[in-house]
């Protein structure tokens, strides 16, 4: 729920007055329950267009920071229906669930921070890998989210949804905070902004360590920094931003239930104490915007240097009973790209109208490898490839207000992709091209009695790993041929929704949606092979409620129910493994300015089928987190977070597959789970000056 200033800046300033529409999720301007939020303004981001959807919205930085969370990425659970979890060490990318999708580490949810893509294509660990551990929540000004492939700016990975995170340009007050907590959690953050010339300089630095409850401590070590210089406003100004992030950690991955039941290891134990990883991300980005009587022009560009090493052992001694199954995944790349768009304001036979055109580009120069290891020591190479992958997109949208109760958007998006794969297995080298054109349609009826009705339709897609597009043989067994996967996999989405604001302070929205995927073919980064999947269909309902009872008290409640099925017929079954049926959340937040503040958050992650015939299912996970704090007159605040208040012995994630423990004569199919951390407390002392 964005404060009016943020909502206007992120969503209103590019619009014709005649067709301006309020932001979907307005809220009070209070700095909601947080020990760290410092106020400020957002950058230009990607504000909602005049024709939106019942499932789209803008969230303020204050609201993001009101949540007591275990890890940075969890702040995005403020997006209704989105689950953010972890199945490995804290330095690894989160796992996402939305609208009946197990999105893995980001396959069908597009995430951007300050105009830069977070999803990594042709990644060593999985297509669309989106590591948000470099996020500094206290710097977030606003978050824009969309569900479904209905919006022209959203391309690759955005079929289930997209999230655009905007950092602040300046701080109202500088901030220094220290957090100490259970299981060796320590975090320090300092951020400040000062006038410099005609603009503002913002700098922030963060350091964090964390061991976790694991028998083998995570030993997370993280350093993070941001520097930004900006001038002007969201519609007339520019900014240049540098970011640097580095982390290393050990990892306790998912473990088989039988190993715990038989006493082989404990609930927080591991079967390979040498799993873990390291990563680094360094970026330079810029944005520019200028408005005139005819509209507004925006441009942005970025360059990112990224590297990652992961050591994982998910099957233990299944493939190699002597040395074990650990493998190393290496990813090193430089990627760059940008976007330029123009909104033309005009009229159509006297009716208010806008036309928007835009171009997006991205190029990745990638070194990606998979190696067999034991205790992180090299044994053999499975693949070691160089990939150059480039894409360009053109989009156009026309928006017209026809009457006081009808406005429409009609547009399309055209994407073209090129990949050049140079594999250490010559038979898997090659070049590939593909393109796709998708329509994007929307209509809004109303308002009548503070109620609007939305219709949305659009096509989307996700790209597959370029190595799976050119490969002809199994890199682990070159004598065996494999099938190539398509480059771009299309999706089609439909949605009808309603939003009502007839009760002061209460916004409630209801959306019915459907999403069809032609195929969910994925290149499996853990094995280096392509595993084609089947076409799917998902349909469901989302109900979202946000009630600002007073300026200092807010209630929230969200529910998503989804039916996910394979749309073809196969004797193995119709259920989509790991597809969540029910996701629910509820929360209460209180506090404004000085004095007491607090928050209580409940999150329910329902049971899921783990195999196609639904004979094996996961258990549900229900978690309760809380925060209580006090802000003193001098700007100092003290906050206590209690995570997993009820000490629920639940699972972060559950899989079902074959593995082999030491001493077992053969493979055993079993549930493999990563437990929720036990009750933990974190105390934050923050000062604003």
Phi, psi and omega in degrees: 000105189277139171298153185306320182297318180292316182297318179295318184289320183281334189231344190254333194286343180269001189264151167295138179304325185293335184242019181294138181233139181296151177297147188297331186231071179289155178209174177293160182271009181291149175280090190298148182345092179203142174271353188240341186290136186241009180077197178117192181235162180264164172281195187285330177050219179219068189308150179301140178279164184302325175262115184239213182216161178296338183260009179257160180184174176234134180243135181282159175299324178299317181292319177304317185277358177281350185272129167283121187229157178277325186216158188304316184299338183293344177299337180285355173290355170293339172289120184304131176084002181260127175253131179238116186225187183212139177237014184210204179292159187292346178273352182275155178300149177291166171252138187241146174227134181199135173050045178079012179251133156275102186277008184050233180263014175139019187302320184230028169229116183273125182239131177233142172236119180054041177081359180258136177290139175264328179296135178251120178273155185048053183266153184297330186254352178156145183296130179084011181313120186235098181269111181259013183291348175276356182291134172253102187303325183295343179267355183288126175268318180200155177233125175256132178230147173232150170244139177083163186268051189257000192239133191293333180284344184264125180239247184303139175072005188258017184296316178281326180172174177218150179227126177243119184255129183247123174281160177290150171273327178208164180252140172295319176220146178290161187222137169224130180218155176225134178236132174236140183204183181298157174058038173075023180282125175220132180216137174231139180220136173225130179217144183206152172224142182223149173296139178215113184062231180269005184226210182224142174251126177243132176227147178210143176223141184223142172224141183212144171229151180196134178257324183078176183276008191285150176301318171259108186302145175299328181049041179295133174229120186225135174234141189211137180212149178221138172223129182221136170243130183222153174222150172082206185240185180293335183255343178217091182174185179209165175208148174233129187228135172243138178229146177219133182215138178214141179205152170217155186196162164265164184223130166259104182279180178301148183232153181285143180300324184294330180294326178282315182299326181272001178077013180294318173220166176274177183299330181252022180269180181219155177259352174216097185290357182259005174295153179160201182182178172211155182204159176210146180216123180229129186220153171226126183220159178213155176218154181211143178213148178210133179249154176211186183298335183267351181151213182216142177244135178231146176214146177211155179208157181205157168221134185230134170250125188225142173213152180205141169233131176233134171245118183227150174219097184266338184246355170070271181234031182289312185269330180226094184295346183263305185267346183088172190254015182297145177221156176250134173246126181243135176223124176222127185206159166238127179230148179212159180177192180181182181211142172224135182217157179221129173256122179257121178266138181193209179211159178235104183052042179086356179268137179302134184212148170229143170239135179234132174233149180204157177229135177234143176223155175202139176224130178243128172252110197239138165246117187227135184215158177225127187224140172281134183221163170226122183052041179069010178262132184298136174240315181198163179258128173272312175204151178211097193241154169247133183227130169249118182233128183226150178213156174216146181222146173236134177227152180217141177214137175247130182234128184225137168262110184277319178216181176295343184240009180217127171221149186225160170226135178226125182202181176207163179224131178242125181240137174235138184233147176220139177220140175235111183254125176243098187265154173286350168257102189307327181295344181259003176279159178160178178238151181214148176225149175200158179210161181205143177237129183233134174281154176222118185230143177207150176214143178234128178250131180114189013275144169236122181052047179059033180230135176238147177243136186238138170237132181222143176213143177189157173257149178218193180188164160229148176276152173262162178304130184299331180294326178285345181276328182258344186292143176237342179229156177290120183296334178279336180218081188300347178283347183256126177282151177229160180273139176285148177260157178291154180288307183242128183250116186281154173224159179224128183237149178224145179204139170231135185211168180218141177229133183233137177230031186288337176262126183305125178088346183254127171240123178234138180224148180226130181227134170253130186224158173217141178220124178251135175244132179295324178190143178254044177302133180222140170279125183272104182295336181288339181238344180081018180234164176263131177242099181294141177249194186246164176294149184228160173222133176234135171220152184188188182224139176237134177231122186232135182224131180222119190234109173271091185294314175222172176301343184244003182223126182225138176243149178220147174204129183226145179217131175232128176236126186229141171251116181243124181219150166292137186268358173256176181256130179208134182301337183291341178130167185251350183285143176269115182304140177072006181280117181286139177270315185232128173229130181219152176209155177209152181200157173227135181229134177223155178125144179203121178066228182282160177099203186284147172214161181187171181203144174227125186232130177244137180224128180242126181241104191289170179294154185223147172291139180256345173221168192297328184271004175068015181281343177235127183230158175276167174270155175286158178234123177236122184235146178230122177242148181221158177217139173220139182199176181217134177253124182272167183299330185274008178090359177273138177227153178231129183226141176243119174260136173239114183262137185056063184306322184270002182055044181296132177267070184249180183247139172291320183203151177224136175235165175227115179198177181273141174212174182218120179274162175302130179093347178280140185280337184209172179292148179229127174280131187204158168289138175238128189229156172241117189285152169292141177296144178292175181310131180223148177241147177221128182250125183243125172251120184234142176232137179243136185211000000 
